[in-house]
Amino acid sequence: MKRYEPRRVIIEEAVKDSPVTRNLLARIPHTTPVEYIDDPSLLVRGEGHPPDKEEIIVAKNRGRFIKPCPGSKGYICCGYYILNLALNCPLSCSYCILQSYLNTPFVIIYANIDDLTAELKEFMGKRGKQIYRIGTGEFTDSLVLDHLIDYVDMVAPLFSASPHTFLELKTKTAAIDSLVKMKNRERIIVSWSLNTPQIIEREEFRTASLEERIEAARFCEKLGYRVGFHFDPLIFYPGWENEYPEVIEKLFERIDKRDIAWISLGALRFMPSLKKIVQSRLPGTMLFHEEFISGLDGKMRYFKPIRIAMYARMVEEIRKYDPECFVYLCMESREVWQKSLGLAPSSDEELAEWLDRRVK
């Protein structure tokens, strides 16, 4: 996988002296154009969502860095918190939901690190002994930009000082250089989104191959990190029932089951507006070959029997290698949980408790 390098960098004057900005300027080629502006909001709004995202805006985040996952109405949520370090992802997965939510072609990196640090410390200080799981992979890939800005190195030490707060880094890359030099690893979980080689090649552009992702996970495991895996989205296509089990087999051949914090499963789902965007960009996509139905949250989903069959098949295969592996569903109903896993949390809070026990 080739490392991401921006074609142009635009810096808000208010954060030109930030450590984030300094790191970025020290690591991009000296030939990369750099501009300084007073108000980046004049640039970030645009029409459409170009797939390249080769320009970076370094700006001040004027909102909150930490927010609870909004979840989906009618479906069980895991009680996750989102740490928003950047907005937009330079990877180019065909199904990326950001295409429906964002109207900017830029990757925006938030550089007011002092405000971020203060907010994290305040958040951790008010939580007592309750466990909190925080992730950075909601609005961008957690590691794809780290070779440019060293965000993980800046943020991770705060978690080492908070015994009840855990950081999950989610990625489709093999960009683990910053994790190799990390000293405090006990409250960091590094997770990979996995898919079949066919889906990675056809739908997950600019990402690491399956082999690269699993090898990166194996290396992190040897360094002492706990690892997680997310099969999300599971995509229904001819041969899925054989190809996804092959991925699970490769996973358990390389990774010690004792070091796996969790495996999540989530079937493809998307806002209706995404279909037109994807088809205009990628006429050859296989995403929409099946019929979909509108879910309780307004997102398009496979029919319930298809989702149940996919989850049950995945769980069956995972249990062959580790009967005790913690598997959970992302944004599904209690009925789908029960019919595919044979159990179901009674509420969002109960699923959160299950996951909290895993990180403890």
C-alpha positions in Angstrom: 0.0 0.0 0.0 1.4 3.4 -1.0 1.5 6.0 1.7 -0.8 8.9 1.3 0.8 12.2 0.3 -1.2 15.4 -0.2 -1.0 17.3 -3.5 -1.5 20.7 -1.7 -1.7 21.8 1.9 -3.8 24.8 3.2 -3.1 26.0 6.7 -5.4 28.2 8.9 -3.3 31.0 10.4 -4.7 30.2 13.8 -2.9 26.9 13.9 0.2 27.5 11.9 2.4 27.0 15.0 0.7 23.8 16.2 2.8 20.7 16.7 0.4 19.0 14.3 1.2 21.6 11.6 4.9 21.4 12.3 4.9 17.7 11.9 3.0 17.8 8.7 5.3 20.5 7.1 8.4 18.6 8.1 7.2 15.4 6.4 5.7 16.4 3.1 8.0 16.9 0.1 9.5 20.4 -0.1 7.8 20.7 -3.5 4.3 20.4 -2.1 2.5 23.8 -2.4 1.6 25.3 1.0 -0.9 28.2 1.5 -2.0 30.1 4.6 -5.5 31.4 5.0 -7.6 33.1 7.7 -10.9 31.3 7.2 -10.9 27.8 5.9 -14.7 27.6 6.0 -14.7 29.5 2.7 -13.1 26.5 1.1 -14.5 23.4 2.6 -18.0 23.6 1.1 -18.2 22.2 -2.4 -20.3 20.3 -4.8 -20.0 16.5 -4.9 -17.4 14.4 -3.3 -14.4 13.8 -5.5 -12.7 10.5 -4.8 -9.1 11.7 -4.8 -9.1 13.9 -1.6 -5.5 14.9 -2.3 -5.6 18.3 -0.6 -5.3 18.8 3.1 -6.7 21.7 5.2 -5.1 22.1 8.6 -7.6 23.9 10.8 -8.9 24.6 14.2 -11.8 22.5 15.5 -14.3 24.9 16.9 -16.6 22.2 18.1 -16.2 19.2 20.5 -13.6 16.6 19.9 -15.4 13.8 21.8 -19.0 12.8 21.1 -21.0 9.7 21.8 -21.7 7.5 18.8 -25.2 8.6 17.5 -26.2 5.0 16.8 -29.2 4.1 14.7 -32.8 4.4 15.8 -34.3 0.9 16.5 -31.0 -0.9 16.6 -28.7 -1.9 19.4 -25.6 0.4 19.9 -22.5 -0.4 21.8 -22.1 2.8 23.7 -19.0 3.9 21.9 -17.4 7.4 22.0 -15.9 9.1 18.9 -12.7 11.1 19.1 -12.7 13.4 16.0 -9.1 14.1 15.0 -9.8 14.6 11.3 -12.6 14.8 8.8 -12.7 12.8 5.5 -10.6 9.8 4.6 -8.0 9.7 1.8 -8.8 6.0 1.3 -11.4 5.5 -1.3 -13.8 2.7 -0.4 -16.8 2.6 -2.7 -19.3 2.2 0.1 -17.9 4.9 2.4 -20.8 6.6 4.2 -18.9 9.9 4.4 -19.8 10.4 0.7 -23.4 10.9 1.8 -22.6 13.1 4.8 -19.8 15.4 3.6 -19.7 18.0 0.8 -16.0 18.8 0.8 -13.2 17.3 -1.3 -10.6 18.2 1.3 -9.1 16.1 4.1 -9.4 18.3 7.2 -6.9 17.8 10.0 -7.7 19.5 13.3 -4.5 21.0 14.8 -5.6 22.7 18.0 -4.0 19.9 20.1 -4.1 21.9 23.3 -7.9 22.1 23.1 -8.0 18.4 22.4 -5.8 17.5 25.3 -7.8 19.7 27.7 -11.1 18.1 26.5 -9.8 14.6 26.9 -8.5 15.2 30.4 -11.8 16.8 31.4 -13.7 13.9 30.0 -11.5 11.3 31.7 -11.6 13.2 35.0 -15.4 13.3 35.2 -15.9 9.6 34.5 -14.9 8.0 37.8 -14.4 4.2 37.4 -16.8 3.7 34.6 -15.2 2.1 31.5 -15.2 4.2 28.3 -14.2 3.1 24.9 -13.2 5.8 22.5 -12.3 5.4 18.8 -10.8 7.7 16.2 -12.0 5.8 13.1 -15.4 7.2 12.5 -14.7 10.2 10.2 -11.3 9.0 8.9 -9.1 6.0 9.0 -7.2 6.0 12.4 -3.7 5.5 11.0 -3.7 6.6 7.3 -2.5 10.1 8.2 -0.3 9.3 11.2 2.9 9.2 9.2 2.4 12.9 8.5 1.2 14.2 11.9 1.9 11.7 14.7 -1.5 12.0 16.3 -1.3 8.6 18.0 1.9 9.6 19.7 0.3 12.8 21.0 -3.0 11.2 22.2 -2.1 7.7 23.5 -0.1 8.9 26.6 -3.3 10.4 27.9 -5.0 7.0 27.9 -2.1 5.4 29.7 -2.8 7.8 32.6 -6.5 6.9 32.7 -7.1 3.3 33.9 -10.8 3.3 32.8 -10.6 4.8 29.3 -9.5 2.8 26.3 -8.5 3.9 22.8 -9.5 1.9 19.7 -7.7 2.6 16.5 -9.5 1.3 13.4 -7.8 1.0 10.1 -7.7 -0.6 6.6 -4.0 0.1 6.3 -0.7 -1.4 7.4 0.6 1.9 8.7 1.8 0.8 12.1 5.1 2.7 12.4 3.8 4.9 15.2 2.6 1.9 17.1 6.0 0.3 17.0 7.6 3.1 19.0 4.7 3.4 21.4 5.7 2.6 25.0 2.3 2.6 26.7 0.2 0.0 24.9 -2.0 -1.6 27.6 -5.0 0.6 27.0 -4.8 0.7 23.2 -6.7 -1.7 21.0 -5.7 -1.8 17.3 -8.5 -3.0 15.0 -8.6 -3.9 11.4 -11.6 -3.8 9.1 -11.4 -7.0 7.0 -13.0 -8.1 3.8 -12.5 -10.7 1.1 -9.7 -10.2 -1.4 -12.3 -9.7 -4.1 -14.1 -6.9 -2.2 -10.8 -5.3 -1.3 -9.7 -5.2 -4.9 -13.0 -4.1 -6.4 -14.4 -1.8 -3.6 -11.7 -0.7 -1.2 -9.3 1.4 -3.2 -6.0 2.7 -1.8 -6.3 0.3 1.2 -3.8 -2.4 2.3 -4.4 -5.9 1.0 -5.8 -8.6 3.2 -2.4 -10.1 3.7 -0.9 -6.8 4.6 -3.6 -6.1 7.2 -3.3 -9.5 8.9 0.5 -9.3 8.9 0.2 -5.8 10.5 -2.1 -7.1 13.1 0.2 -10.0 13.8 3.1 -7.6 14.3 1.1 -5.4 16.7 0.1 -8.5 18.6 3.8 -9.5 19.0 4.4 -6.0 20.4 1.8 -6.6 23.1 -1.2 -4.8 21.7 -4.7 -6.4 21.9 -6.3 -6.5 18.4 -9.8 -6.4 17.1 -11.4 -7.1 13.8 -14.4 -5.7 12.1 -16.2 -7.5 9.2 -18.2 -4.4 8.3 -19.6 -4.1 5.8 -20.3 -7.7 4.9 -21.3 -7.7 1.3 -23.6 -10.3 -0.2 -22.4 -11.5 -3.6 -22.0 -14.8 -5.4 -19.4 -16.8 -3.5 -19.5 -14.8 -0.2 -20.4 -18.0 1.8 -17.0 -19.5 0.8 -14.8 -16.5 0.6 -15.5 -14.9 4.0 -14.8 -18.2 5.8 -11.4 -18.2 4.0 -10.6 -14.8 5.5 -11.5 -16.1 9.0 -9.3 -19.1 8.5 -6.3 -16.9 7.5 -7.0 -14.6 10.5 -6.9 -17.4 13.1 -3.9 -19.0 11.4 -1.9 -15.9 12.1 -3.3 -14.3 15.2 -3.4 -15.9 18.7 -7.0 -16.0 19.7 -6.1 -15.0 23.2 -5.1 -11.5 21.9 -8.3 -10.8 20.1 -10.5 -8.4 22.0 -13.5 -8.7 19.8 -14.8 -9.4 16.3 -17.8 -7.3 15.0 -20.1 -8.0 12.1 -22.2 -5.6 10.2 -24.0 -6.0 6.9 -23.8 -3.3 4.2 -26.1 -0.4 4.9 -26.3 3.0 3.5 -28.3 6.2 3.1 -30.4 6.2 -0.1 -28.4 9.1 -1.5 -25.2 7.1 -1.5 -26.3 4.8 -4.4 -26.4 7.5 -7.0 -23.0 8.9 -5.8 -21.3 5.5 -6.0 -22.8 4.5 -9.3 -21.7 7.7 -10.9 -18.1 7.2 -9.6 -17.9 3.4 -10.1 -20.3 2.0 -12.7 -18.8 -1.5 -12.2 -19.5 -1.7 -8.5 -21.1 -4.9 -7.1 -22.6 -3.2 -4.1 -26.2 -2.8 -5.4 -26.7 -6.1 -7.2 -29.1 -7.3 -4.5 -32.5 -5.8 -3.4 -32.6 -3.6 -0.3 -35.2 -2.5 2.1 -35.4 0.7 4.1 -34.5 0.1 7.8 -35.9 1.7 10.9 -33.1 4.3 10.7 -33.8 5.2 7.0 -30.7 3.3 5.8 -31.0 0.7 3.0 -30.3 -2.8 4.2 -30.3 -6.3 2.9 -33.5 -8.2 3.7 -33.5 -9.6 7.2 -33.2 -13.3 6.2 -30.0 -12.5 4.2 -28.4 -10.6 7.1 -29.3 -13.4 9.5 -27.8 -16.0 7.2 -24.6 -14.1 6.7 -24.1 -13.5 10.4 -24.9 -17.1 11.3 -22.4 -18.3 8.8 -19.7 -16.0 10.1 -20.3 -16.9 13.7 -20.2 -20.6 12.8 -16.8 -20.2 11.2 -15.4 -18.1 14.0 -16.5 -20.6 16.6 -14.6 -23.4 14.9 -11.4 -21.6 15.8 -12.4 -20.0 19.1 -15.6 -21.0 20.8 -15.1 -18.2 23.3 -14.4 -15.4 20.9 -16.4 -12.3 21.7 -18.5 -11.5 18.6 -21.0 -8.7 18.4 -23.3 -7.2 15.7 -23.1 -3.5 14.7 -26.5 -1.7 14.5 -28.8 -4.7 14.5 -32.1 -5.5 16.2 -32.5 -8.0 19.1 -34.3 -10.3 16.7 -31.4 -10.5 14.3 -29.0 -11.0 17.3 -31.1 -13.8 18.6 -31.6 -15.6 15.3 -28.0 -15.4 14.2 -26.0 -15.6 17.4 -28.4 -17.3 19.7 -28.3 -14.5 22.2 -29.1 -10.8 22.4 -28.3 -7.9 24.7 -31.5 -6.5 26.3 -30.4 -2.9 25.7 -27.6 -0.6 24.5 -26.4 -0.5 28.1 -26.0 -4.3 28.3 -24.0 -4.5 25.1 -21.8 -1.7 26.4 -21.3 -3.7 29.6 -20.3 -6.8 27.6 -17.7 -4.8 25.7 -16.4 -3.0 28.8 -15.7 -6.4 30.4 -13.7 -7.3 27.3 -11.4 -4.3 27.6 -11.0 -4.8 31.4 
